Amino acid sequence: MRTTRVLAGALLTGLALLTSAGAAAADDPPASPSPSASDGGSGPTEAGTTFRTATAVEQNQRATAGASTGDYLYWVFPADAGERATVKAKITLPESATRHGASTWQVDVYDGLRRRQACMYGRQTGKAAADASTVELTCVLRTVRAWSEPWANDPLPGNYYVRLTVVDLPSADLGLPVQTEVEVTAVDKGGAGDVDGTLAEPLVPGASFVEQISNGSAASSDGSPSTVWRGGEPEDGWASGWWTDRWLWTVGGGVLGALAAVFGYSLTRGNGRPSRVPPGV
């Protein structure tokens, strides 16, 4: 019976561990939309004005840029399979005395095929009152999938573009100077976001950020600087490594199944002797 109690204890412990792991894999609540300098390292200090000139920013970096009200501002960042990215934006508005009314700002995220991605949580569009000094926006994307059907709009590994602009304001306020901050963070959802299949190549089009090269094979035939487009990627590469916490579930399930089988056998086999001995034996 001592063996039975030990097996029962091991079985209950294993079930508790798997239950806690499942709870940890549940969806996280939306994060705070306010980026700050302490949350991430300093990043670029300018923004692109089109998809092709989008400024590259790494995860956990804070990018800043000065702009004019009405400009379209673009940044691009990499996101790999299993990651759930959060984009936070903050716009510091000009003095209220120079403005003529309220304004509405919006942050949008597009994948490498320039398909607009839906936000799971967050305040994607925000209205700033005439006397407001700042407006803060956030967009929590869906978990990036390793593979998807061609007709689906699922987020896939690759570059993602952030576009920030004002969508409604008095026409007299166009051109007023603003300061913007954008920060991208991501959490790894682990095996909860795994799917059967992988993407052959990440969605990394030619455009990410521009580097001027004045000599070498990249230069134009007349010797003038040429534009080279280079795509960003995660520090450890795309979909690197084979490990996933699904291995823990697989091994843990096998161990629990074996323990359950031994426990069930110990309950049904009895003490190994007949309860009554026939006469004459």
C-alpha positions in Angstrom: 0.0 0.0 0.0 3.0 2.3 0.5 3.8 2.0 -3.2 0.2 2.8 -4.0 0.3 6.0 -2.0 3.6 7.0 -3.6 2.2 6.5 -7.1 -0.9 8.4 -6.2 1.1 11.3 -4.9 3.2 11.4 -8.0 0.2 11.3 -10.2 -1.5 14.2 -8.4 1.8 16.2 -8.5 2.1 15.7 -12.3 -1.5 16.7 -12.9 -0.9 19.9 -10.8 2.2 20.8 -12.8 0.4 20.4 -16.2 -2.6 22.4 -14.9 -0.4 25.2 -13.8 1.5 25.1 -17.2 -1.9 25.4 -19.0 -2.9 28.4 -17.0 0.4 30.1 -17.7 -0.2 29.6 -21.4 -3.5 31.4 -21.3 -3.9 34.8 -23.0 -2.2 37.7 -21.2 -4.2 40.8 -20.4 -3.4 43.9 -22.5 -0.3 45.7 -21.5 0.0 49.3 -20.4 -0.1 51.6 -23.5 2.5 54.0 -22.2 6.0 53.6 -23.5 8.8 55.0 -21.4 12.6 55.2 -21.6 13.1 52.7 -18.8 11.2 50.0 -20.6 13.6 49.6 -23.5 16.8 50.7 -25.1 17.1 53.8 -27.2 16.4 53.3 -30.9 16.3 55.4 -34.1 15.4 59.1 -33.9 13.6 59.3 -37.2 10.8 57.7 -39.1 10.1 56.8 -42.7 7.3 58.4 -44.7 6.4 55.3 -46.9 6.6 51.5 -46.6 9.8 51.5 -48.6 11.5 54.0 -46.4 10.3 52.6 -43.1 12.8 52.9 -40.3 14.0 49.7 -38.8 13.5 49.2 -35.0 14.3 46.2 -32.9 12.0 44.7 -30.3 12.3 46.4 -26.9 13.7 49.6 -28.4 12.0 53.0 -28.2 12.0 54.9 -31.5 11.4 58.7 -31.5 10.8 61.1 -34.3 9.8 64.7 -34.9 7.2 65.3 -37.5 4.5 67.6 -38.8 0.9 67.0 -38.1 -0.5 65.2 -41.1 2.6 63.2 -42.0 2.5 59.4 -42.3 5.2 57.9 -40.2 6.5 54.3 -40.7 8.7 51.9 -38.8 9.4 48.2 -39.4 10.3 45.5 -36.9 10.8 41.7 -37.1 8.4 39.2 -35.4 9.0 35.4 -35.4 6.7 32.4 -35.0 5.2 32.1 -31.6 5.6 35.7 -30.7 2.8 38.1 -29.7 3.9 41.7 -30.4 2.6 44.8 -28.8 3.0 48.2 -30.4 2.8 51.3 -28.2 2.8 54.8 -29.5 2.8 58.2 -27.8 2.3 61.6 -29.5 3.3 64.8 -27.8 1.1 67.5 -29.3 1.9 71.2 -29.8 0.9 73.9 -27.4 -2.9 74.0 -27.0 -2.8 77.8 -27.8 -1.6 77.0 -31.3 -4.3 74.4 -32.0 -7.8 74.9 -33.3 -9.6 71.8 -32.0 -9.5 68.2 -31.2 -7.5 65.7 -33.2 -7.8 61.9 -33.7 -4.7 59.7 -34.1 -4.4 56.1 -35.2 -1.7 53.4 -35.3 -1.9 50.6 -37.8 0.2 47.5 -38.3 0.8 45.7 -41.6 2.6 42.4 -42.3 5.4 41.8 -44.9 2.7 41.5 -47.6 1.3 44.9 -46.5 -1.9 43.3 -45.2 -3.4 45.2 -42.3 -3.4 43.2 -39.2 -6.1 43.3 -36.6 -5.5 44.3 -33.0 -6.6 41.9 -30.3 -6.5 44.5 -27.6 -5.6 48.1 -27.1 -6.6 51.6 -28.0 -5.7 51.7 -31.7 -7.4 55.1 -32.3 -7.4 57.9 -29.8 -9.0 61.3 -29.8 -7.0 64.2 -28.2 -9.0 67.1 -26.8 -8.1 70.6 -27.8 -6.3 71.1 -24.5 -4.6 67.7 -24.3 -0.8 67.5 -24.3 -0.4 63.9 -25.3 -2.3 60.9 -26.8 -1.3 57.3 -26.3 -2.1 54.3 -28.5 -1.5 50.6 -28.3 -2.1 47.5 -30.5 -1.6 44.0 -29.3 -1.3 41.7 -32.3 -2.3 38.1 -32.7 0.3 35.4 -32.1 2.5 34.9 -35.1 1.9 31.5 -36.7 4.6 29.4 -38.3 2.3 28.4 -41.2 -1.1 29.3 -42.6 -3.4 28.7 -45.6 -2.7 30.9 -48.6 -6.2 32.4 -48.4 -6.0 33.3 -44.6 -4.9 36.6 -43.1 -3.0 35.1 -40.2 0.2 36.9 -39.0 3.3 35.0 -40.3 7.0 35.3 -39.5 8.6 38.3 -41.1 8.7 42.1 -41.0 5.8 44.1 -39.7 5.2 47.8 -40.5 3.9 50.3 -38.0 2.1 53.4 -39.5 1.2 56.3 -37.3 -0.8 59.3 -38.5 -3.6 61.7 -37.6 -6.9 60.8 -39.2 -9.1 63.8 -38.2 -8.2 67.4 -37.2 -9.0 71.0 -38.2 -7.4 71.8 -41.5 -5.7 74.8 -39.9 -3.7 72.5 -37.6 -2.0 70.7 -40.5 1.8 71.1 -40.4 2.1 71.8 -36.7 5.1 70.1 -35.1 4.7 67.0 -33.0 7.0 64.5 -31.3 6.3 60.8 -31.5 7.5 57.7 -29.6 7.0 54.1 -30.7 8.0 51.0 -28.8 7.6 47.4 -29.8 7.7 44.5 -27.3 6.9 40.8 -27.8 6.2 37.8 -25.6 6.8 34.2 -26.6 3.6 32.2 -26.4 5.5 28.9 -26.6 3.8 25.7 -27.6 0.3 27.2 -27.2 1.0 29.0 -30.5 2.5 26.1 -32.4 0.9 24.7 -35.6 1.7 21.8 -37.8 3.8 23.2 -40.6 6.4 25.9 -41.3 6.7 28.8 -43.7 9.4 28.2 -46.3 10.7 31.8 -46.0 9.7 34.7 -43.7 7.7 37.6 -45.1 10.6 40.0 -45.5 10.2 42.1 -48.6 13.2 44.1 -49.9 12.2 47.3 -48.0 13.2 47.8 -44.4 15.8 50.5 -44.1 18.1 52.4 -46.4 21.8 52.4 -46.5 23.8 54.6 -48.8 26.8 53.0 -50.4 29.2 55.2 -52.4 31.6 52.5 -53.7 31.7 48.8 -54.4 29.5 46.7 -56.5 26.3 48.3 -55.0 27.2 51.7 -56.5 25.6 52.8 -59.6 27.5 52.9 -62.9 28.1 56.6 -62.7 29.7 56.3 -59.3 26.9 58.0 -57.4 25.6 56.5 -54.2 23.0 53.7 -54.6 20.2 52.7 -52.3 20.4 49.2 -50.7 17.4 47.7 -49.0 18.1 45.4 -46.2 15.5 43.5 -44.1 15.8 43.2 -40.3 15.5 39.9 -38.5 15.5 38.7 -34.9 18.9 38.5 -33.1 18.9 34.7 -33.1 17.6 34.3 -36.6 14.2 33.2 -38.0 12.5 30.3 -36.2 15.8 29.3 -34.7 16.1 26.1 -32.6 13.9 23.0 -32.4 12.8 23.3 -28.8 9.2 24.0 -27.8 7.3 23.4 -24.6 5.2 20.9 -26.5 8.0 18.5 -25.7 7.2 19.0 -22.0 3.5 18.2 -22.6 4.4 15.1 -24.6 6.9 13.7 -22.2 4.7 14.6 -19.2 1.7 13.0 -20.7 3.6 9.8 -21.3 4.9 9.7 -17.7 1.5 10.4 -16.3 0.0 7.7 -18.5 2.6 5.2 -17.3 2.0 6.1 -13.6 -1.8 5.8 -14.1 -1.4 2.3 -15.6 0.8 1.2 -12.7 -1.5 2.8 -10.1 -4.6 1.1 -11.7 -2.8 -2.3 -11.8 -1.8 -2.0 -8.1 -5.5 -1.4 -7.2 -6.8 -4.4 -9.1 -4.2 -7.1 -8.6 -5.0 -7.7 -4.8 -2.4 -9.2 -2.5 -1.4 -12.0 -4.8 -3.1 -14.9 -2.9 -6.7 -16.3 -3.0 -8.9 -15.1 -0.2 -9.9 -18.6 0.7 -7.8 -21.8 0.5 -9.7 -24.8 -0.8 -9.9 -27.8 1.6 -7.1 -30.3 1.4 -4.6 -27.9 0.0 
